[in-house]
Amino acid sequence: MHFHDNQRKVDYVLAYHYRKRGAHLGHGSPGHSLAVISNGETGKERQAGGPGDIELGPLDALEEQRREQREEFESNLMAAGLELEKDLESKNQGSVFVRIHAPWQVLAREAEFLKIKVPTKKMYEIKAGGSIAKKFNAVLQKLSSPLQPKVPEHSNNRMKNLSYPFSREKMYLYNIQEKDSFFDNATRSRIVHEILKRTACSRANNTMGINSLIANNIYEAAYPLHDGEYDSPGDDMNDRKLLYQEWARYGVFYKFQPIDLIRKYFGEKIGLYFAWLGLYTSFLIPSSVIGVIVFLYGCATIEEDIPSKEMCDQQNAFTMCPLCDKSCDYWNLSSACGTARASHLFDNPATVFFSIFMALWATMFLENWKRLQMRLGYFWDLTGIEEEEVSSLEHSRPEYETKVREKMLKENDKSVVQKLEINATEKEEEDDDEDKLTWKDRFPGYLMNFASILFMITLTFSIVFGVIVYRITTAAALSLNKATRSNVRVTVTATAVIINLVVILILDEIYGAVAKWLTKIEVPKTEQTFEERLILKAFLLKFVNAYSPIFYVAFFKGRFVGRPGSYVYVFDGYRMEECAPGGCLMELCIQLSIIMLGKQLIQNNIFEIGVPKLKKLFRKLKDETEPGEADPEHSKHPEQWDLDYSLEPYTGLTPEYMEMIIQFGFVTLFVASFPLAPVFALLNNVIEVRLDAKKFVTELRRPDAVRTKDIGIWFDILSGIGKFSVIINAFVIAVTSDFIPRLVYQYSYSHNGTLHGFVNHTLSFFNVSQLKEGTQPENSQFDQEVQFCRFKDYREPPWAPNPYEFSKQYWSVLSARLAFVIIFQNLVMFMSVLVDWMIPDIPTDISDQIKKEKSLLVDFFLKEEHEKLKLTDEPAQRSQGGGDRSRRSRATSSAPSGPSPTGSRASSASQHTNV
Amino acid sequence: MHFHDNQRKVDYVLAYHYRKRGAHLGHGSPGHSLAVISNGETGKERQAGGPGDIELGPLDALEEQRREQREEFESNLMAAGLELEKDLESKNQGSVFVRIHAPWQVLAREAEFLKIKVPTKKMYEIKAGGSIAKKFNAVLQKLSSPLQPKVPEHSNNRMKNLSYPFSREKMYLYNIQEKDSFFDNATRSRIVHEILKRTACSRANNTMGINSLIANNIYEAAYPLHDGEYDSPGDDMNDRKLLYQEWARYGVFYKFQPIDLIRKYFGEKIGLYFAWLGLYTSFLIPSSVIGVIVFLYGCATIEEDIPSKEMCDQQNAFTMCPLCDKSCDYWNLSSACGTARASHLFDNPATVFFSIFMALWATMFLENWKRLQMRLGYFWDLTGIEEEEVSSLEHSRPEYETKVREKMLKENDKSVVQKLEINATEKEEEDDDEDKLTWKDRFPGYLMNFASILFMITLTFSIVFGVIVYRITTAAALSLNKATRSNVRVTVTATAVIINLVVILILDEIYGAVAKWLTKIEVPKTEQTFEERLILKAFLLKFVNAYSPIFYVAFFKGRFVGRPGSYVYVFDGYRMEECAPGGCLMELCIQLSIIMLGKQLIQNNIFEIGVPKLKKLFRKLKDETEPGEADPEHSKHPEQWDLDYSLEPYTGLTPEYMEMIIQFGFVTLFVASFPLAPVFALLNNVIEVRLDAKKFVTELRRPDAVRTKDIGIWFDILSGIGKFSVIINAFVIAVTSDFIPRLVYQYSYSHNGTLHGFVNHTLSFFNVSQLKEGTQPENSQFDQEVQFCRFKDYREPPWAPNPYEFSKQYWSVLSARLAFVIIFQNLVMFMSVLVDWMIPDIPTDISDQIKKEKSLLVDFFLKEEHEKLKLTDEPAQRSQGGGDRSRRSRATSSAPSGPSPTGSRASSASQHTNV
């Protein structure tokens, strides 16, 4: 954790691999393998290592070049004030760690540049609201104490230090007890990282920063160190161990997360992710409860549901038209009794209420997140950092710089040729565009992007269509065989959904990679635009992938069937598939639950637990196969940088967020058809939190602490999904479920205001004799003579003047459905806006605190100002002699009434302003 | 403009009225009337005035108290460093002006506190895009040069100074040529105003700031001075005169506004208002053009419109059912030919396109406003001011403080009584709530607000209903009389709309006052919340007031008529009113145009031009009637503060914005029915800009320069109206216009795909014999025997099994209408979101500039840093002797390869970090 002098803390580590040509000459001096190079006190050891190296044979060109670039970079770092230490390159090849320490001067300077807010000496009390609120909070705290993680609180909860951006001119403001520990580890590493990003390396094509060097393989890795081992025996506690014990174990799944500690250790960005995940998970609790209640309501009322009772009634059974040509027979509606009853579980009035609730829930969640974000921002001193945040992300990406350089080289080549032709002035004007990529340069990338995304989406759709064809053909094939005919529907649905699931899982991985590749092709300028575009593309592809089969079932399946006598055929002899007699909602529900559960289970278990383990195993095997001059002493007591080097590098939060966002979609988009979604999401997330935590604490190198005020583009995506869900739910209720037809029947057609006769009302008549030649059921075994068969649609009966046209009922039900969509959508959107507006984005107590902090700050400075003025003023006053001056100024103060009681105070104060 | 020493600039003026009891004793010494009191060089004159005042008789208590408070306040101001000058109170009564000058020290100190950004010495070039863009800009500039106001540009347009918050420790950064003119007048007055707001006056119940003192009548007015006279003869130019000549005259209506000068003179808030108004007006130009084209398209196609031709066809005339009971006769549809043709002007497919266009136009406008705001923010150095902005508005309002004080007094009274009963700890807890108003204190205010707003809205609705009743009864009364029967409809509609207009105008004024009163009752804490709540309330009331008659005509009129044989009666014998045969759209159009035009013309002419003139006249008369010991010398050469005192005080931008927002509503909300609205709005605004400009330049006291980054709540209201307009337009097209029925007829019912037969299709049959007893037309003079009359509705004919029920056509048309609403709403909203997303909020060039500015700033400071370090380091190095240190540090730099070429540079730099 420290340099070899055991004093200077290691704030950052650069790792690189070296290989020597001359090594096989046997020059390696093992005695020096531990010699340490640094610009500190141990520098004298260098004398021993130096001459040995000079005698080495010629290194190969690339290696030599890299070494030079490294040297230049490191010397630039030292020029910036950092202190470096590294081991000797004593062996033929191996990893070298450059340890970096930032001394106080550097930290202070950079903290001032970065406007890092640090606590001042001044503390103030945080108001906890009125007396009732206080008592309530106390009770709540007592009740929840077993759920609180056992983390020592860094500061008194009731007091907060006034924070102010660090300034070396105002050192007296801050409570600096020890300079070594004034900035915490995350801040130190952030400062060093900032310098690393800024430092140029003129040899490496003038690239800026460590990221370019890593991209060019000059360094292999750059990471800050973990605070220690998380599973070390004994009582010595470090933050990492604390996090492991109180947060990153499944055993503590019921506890709150120690957000402040997470933020202190990993930085604000990761802290915000876990805070968001925690809030989301806790918001899932009420929606799960209500979802279960809605489901139970469905279970409880199943016996009272008149339509399903009517469908199950064997006495008054309806003779239905055959489901396929030739091989299918007429059938009794009562045989579909099971699905009808099951679909009532999800298709009852409570789901309408539930989907309104969930739309408002989504708004509430987002509003509360904004508030939590503000609260965290206040306690983490993030208010007013936006400018600095941008600057840390606006460094150009190495790929962008490479591209620009290539372009400039090409332009230069061209301009050499063209120089004779074009005159100088025009040339100058063109120079403006040279240092950035124009639209023309980007066009191929954009075109490629557009084409690929289009192709991917088409691919997804074709796979969905393929599965549909599979379903149709398999169903037809199976129904030919009498033995399998009985459970055709179950077999076909189950296999099709599983195929869908597998395809989704595979494409998910592929699309993730494709999105990354496409974004690279686009060559965005900064890290931030790269991230945003990647997220947008990945989201688009994954969203389409995960939801297209569900959309098909919800809105398209069974709507283009045609009618008996004029069915729609996909291709010769294969009719479009119909929904089950209970309605498509049941199938939608099955589809949803299998895809959601399967996706979560498989992705969690295999991809998030299994793959890292496999990778570890693979690396271990590789390490063992490589002979490697393993240092026995080294491997016994590995240093922290060795340990961290062996961990996986941190690659960003995008996959974690993406998984949750897709899940959020499942929870909100189709909640009208699957009220149990929140429960499954909740169960998943309780595990997910600890899984992610474990990954961050035990399996990844420590990420750079990144400061952000918000979760960025994810918030927009979330609120977009929230808004989209209102429309989708409106359509699911209006179009997919039977809610509206029942309502219309009950209030317009029913004779006694009940649903009796509803099933009959929804079934149209068809005259069997009008079936097309060759499509009649062969060898019908139906027990009675069939003259009319029934089918589910609102059409005129065969005896009407315009048979099989859509009937008036059809149009009135359609009107009702559409009116419902309009009312539902606008009402819910209006309510969301209202909720949004009613809940202030900044919690009142926080905005009060912020105001208070500001006025305290002004007071603080005004006081200081006065004292300073007094100090500089008093000598001047003394030397001049206050006689005539004080007389004059008193005269001016309040003229007509002579010296007022306050006059003397005023005059003494007004003097120095006249100087 | 200056103190009597002709050197120190007057930055602010406080005015108060005094009255002396002892005056009638004849002590007033006229010789001293010009004596001047100040804390500057002229202070010696006080000696002369002083003794004369002391001999005055006893003043009355209130006056004395006020005087004392003024004295304390003024001495506190001087304590804060301001310099004051005022005239002697020589007469019995009169106005005294306290002139305030802020010396350099005060300005510098406050500028640092307020983090006012000022230009540094460093300048940089603003990139003007690529070469083509440059040329295009040059051409554009040349073309538009006659439109540009002739204002000297303060700075080179191509260069911009790097700005940095003012800091006294970094004075060398700024380009301070003369300390007196470094801060412009607006900034100076802003600084003084800030001090005035902050300074406490302990005698006046410890209130803070000048606002409380004005509220308590201790001072009468506080204002900064105008820059001079706007109509002074001669060539001496000041900013006010320049603004008058180049901006605030009707003669220059075609020119662009000199926004930078406006901002410099009036501050950012007013600058933003005029920039917004300018952008809005210029955005009205394309929409006006397209609106006129749409209207002309209607005119051009009027001869080809089949339905109106069919209606006008005298041959195949339809016999219509009577429009009222008894006294009305059957009539021929061809008699309504005129309105049918007229309504085609507004009800054609082009309006559908136009309303989509206008929805996108609104989004584009808002997006462009965001961009312009960013651009102005960049050029006006407003980036990153949000914190400071809040602080300047967060001072508690005087009313709030009074209320809190009252409450505390009451609490104290109570606590004296209760002290014996409750123990001390509980008391302490209650103290927390004492210094602010709790929900309990506010409840009566909120209740009153809620009740009043409800009452006002009910009032508006009842008036609308009253006008409806007026129309129904007058129509009935007039149709009894044969002479007036011919032009019943015209008379009734015209008078009703005029009544509506008058009511709207009157209620508008009343509601403005009511909203203010209600907000005062609410006692919001800060000026900002006051403004926001006032705006919301006033907007709600005025919106409902202006739009409720229009909403009635658009969506309710003619929908609850019933059908022949079972009409709906409002009250005995009076049927609900129907729309004209051409459809309600025509009436909506008339209603809209009259209300919009009338409102604009009358409000502009009477309220904005007439009323101020009347007020001026009134004040003049009052001044003349008051005897007033008018100072002859004074009135000949009035000082600027006298002139400004006689102007109207500035009362905020709310009315100006409100007028424009309501107009924006007219332009967007019902644009589907009145495509000429943008034209009228454009004509109005061209005048409005100059009218407002004139008001600000010539008729108002100079407002305090307020810094804001945006137009605040108005933007939210605008975007709310924009979103609302999508829904309203969807409904207007779907429900009010005949667009959908025509489409449905054309594609589903027409035999040849044309609209031939459409009119017949929309008219249902009614069997005259089924008319209720007593409602048949008396003495019908219709020329033929009537068996069936027709009415406009989709109902089953009398010979159907279920006569007069809604027919299948009704339901299919209804479905189509609703489907159109859903599609239109979601499509347009999606497009708006897309436009919003495609247009970046920050223009690329500005964001590039901001980034560049930031990196320049970092470079600037880093350079400075290095120089500073070198300066402090060199002596240290010299004294130590660089020998062993430089050797050691060179050794550390890049170990294995020995001293690298850059080593020496690195070592010299790394030294000081090791100190």
Interface residues (C-beta under 8 A of the other chain):
Chain A: I37 S38 N39 G40 G43 K44 R46 Q47 G49 G50 D53 I54 R67 E68 E71 E72 E74 S75 N76 M78 A79 A80 G81 L82 E83 L84 K86 L88 E89 P103 Q105 V106 R109 F113 K127 G130 S131 K134 E169 T383 G384 E386 E387 V390 S391 E394 E426 E429 E430 D432 D433 T438 I727 S807 K808 W811 S812 L814 S815 L818 A819 V821 I822 Q825 N826 K851 K854 S855 V858 F861 L862 E865 R888 S889 A891 T892 S893 S894 A895 P896 S897 G898 S900 T902 G903 R905 A906 A909 S910 H912 T913 N914 V915
Chain B: I37 S38 N39 G40 G43 K44 R46 Q47 G49 G50 D53 I54 R67 E68 E71 E72 E74 S75 N76 M78 A79 A80 G81 L82 E83 L84 K86 L88 E89 P103 Q105 V106 R109 F113 K127 G130 S131 K134 E169 T383 G384 E386 E387 V390 S391 E394 E426 E429 E430 D432 D433 T438 I727 S807 K808 W811 S812 L814 S815 L818 A819 V821 I822 Q825 N826 K851 K854 S855 V858 F861 L862 E865 R888 S889 A891 T892 S893 S894 A895 P896 S897 G898 S900 T902 G903 R905 A906 S907 A909 S910 H912 T913 N914 V915
